[in-house]
Amino acid sequence: MFPVPAPIASVEARVTESAIELTWPVPAATAVGELVTTISSYKIYRSETHPAEAGALRRIFYRASWKLIPRCLLHLKTNTFRDASMVFDHTYVYLVRSVIQVRRQTNWNRLTLSQ
């Protein structure tokens, strides 16, 4: 079984003239409460929605009336993101997911044949 990070508790957004800046706390535990030692990366998704839907999205993300389907913008190593491709008068929804990379080791068996 692979560990799954606990959901990110909150995402703070700051709008500037040139970008939307997001920050969030680094998850300290897995979904079952085990200690997380390293977050490998964060996936940032963005979509656009109707302004009237924005408040409801906080409660019912999967029932939204999307203008565009959420898509992954990029993978980050840090817990901050700066979206300089935003356009004023558009309503964006961001989803931040943390990723724990699990490396699987393969145990090799050696077979020696001799005649």
C-alpha positions as CSV (number, residue, x, y, z in Angstrom):
1,M,0.0,0.0,0.0
2,F,1.3,3.4,-0.9
3,P,1.0,6.5,1.4
4,V,-1.4,9.3,0.3
5,P,-0.8,12.8,1.6
6,A,-3.6,14.4,3.7
7,P,-5.5,17.0,1.8
8,I,-4.0,20.4,1.8
9,A,-5.9,22.3,4.5
10,S,-6.0,25.8,2.9
11,V,-4.7,27.7,-0.1
12,E,-4.1,31.4,0.2
13,A,-4.4,33.6,-2.9
14,R,-3.1,37.0,-3.5
15,V,-4.0,39.0,-6.7
16,T,-1.5,41.4,-8.0
17,E,-1.5,43.5,-11.2
18,S,0.6,40.8,-13.0
19,A,-0.4,37.5,-11.4
20,I,-2.3,35.4,-8.9
21,E,0.0,34.1,-6.2
22,L,-0.9,30.9,-4.3
23,T,0.7,29.6,-1.1
24,W,-0.3,26.6,1.1
25,P,1.0,24.7,4.1
26,V,3.1,21.6,3.5
27,P,1.1,18.5,4.6
28,A,2.7,16.9,7.6
29,A,0.8,13.6,7.6
30,T,-0.7,11.1,5.3
31,A,-4.5,10.6,4.9
32,V,-4.3,8.0,7.8
33,G,-2.2,10.2,10.1
34,E,1.3,8.8,9.5
35,L,4.1,11.3,9.4
36,V,5.2,12.5,5.9
37,T,8.9,13.0,5.6
38,T,9.0,14.4,2.1
39,I,6.5,15.7,-0.4
40,S,7.9,15.0,-3.9
41,S,5.9,17.6,-5.7
42,Y,2.6,19.5,-6.0
43,K,0.3,19.4,-9.0
44,I,-1.5,22.6,-9.8
45,Y,-4.8,22.4,-11.6
46,R,-6.7,25.4,-12.9
47,S,-10.1,25.9,-14.5
48,E,-12.5,28.7,-15.3
49,T,-16.0,28.8,-14.0
50,H,-19.0,31.1,-14.0
51,P,-18.8,33.8,-11.3
52,A,-22.0,32.7,-9.7
53,E,-20.6,29.1,-9.2
54,A,-17.4,30.2,-7.4
55,G,-18.8,30.1,-3.8
56,A,-20.5,26.8,-4.3
57,L,-17.3,25.2,-5.5
58,R,-15.9,25.4,-2.0
59,R,-18.5,22.9,-1.0
60,I,-19.3,20.8,-4.1
61,F,-16.3,20.7,-6.4
62,Y,-17.4,17.8,-8.6
63,R,-20.9,19.4,-9.3
64,A,-19.5,22.6,-10.8
65,S,-20.6,24.0,-14.2
66,W,-17.2,24.4,-15.7
67,K,-16.4,26.7,-18.6
68,L,-13.2,24.6,-19.0
69,I,-12.4,21.2,-17.5
70,P,-9.7,21.5,-14.8
71,R,-6.3,20.8,-16.3
72,C,-2.9,20.3,-14.7
73,L,-0.8,23.4,-15.3
74,L,2.5,22.0,-13.9
75,H,4.3,20.1,-11.2
76,L,6.2,22.1,-8.6
77,K,8.7,21.3,-5.9
78,T,7.7,24.2,-3.7
79,N,4.5,25.2,-1.9
80,T,4.0,28.4,-3.9
81,F,2.7,29.1,-7.3
82,R,2.6,32.3,-9.4
83,D,0.0,32.3,-12.3
84,A,1.1,35.1,-14.6
85,S,-1.2,33.8,-17.4
86,M,-4.4,35.0,-15.6
87,V,-6.8,37.5,-17.2
88,F,-8.8,40.0,-15.2
89,D,-12.6,39.6,-15.2
90,H,-12.2,35.8,-15.4
91,T,-13.2,33.5,-12.5
92,Y,-10.6,30.8,-11.8
93,V,-10.6,27.8,-9.6
94,Y,-7.4,26.2,-8.5
95,L,-6.8,22.7,-7.1
96,V,-3.5,21.9,-5.4
97,R,-2.6,18.3,-4.9
98,S,0.5,17.0,-3.0
99,V,2.4,14.0,-4.3
100,I,4.6,11.5,-2.4
101,Q,6.9,9.7,-4.7
102,V,7.3,6.1,-3.8
103,R,10.2,4.3,-5.4
104,R,9.8,0.6,-5.8
105,Q,12.8,-1.6,-5.6
106,T,12.9,-4.8,-7.6
107,N,14.7,-7.7,-6.0
108,W,16.7,-9.4,-8.7
109,N,17.2,-13.1,-8.5
110,R,20.4,-14.4,-10.0
111,L,20.3,-17.8,-11.8
112,T,23.5,-19.5,-12.7
113,L,23.4,-22.5,-15.0
114,S,26.3,-24.8,-15.5
115,Q,26.8,-28.0,-17.4
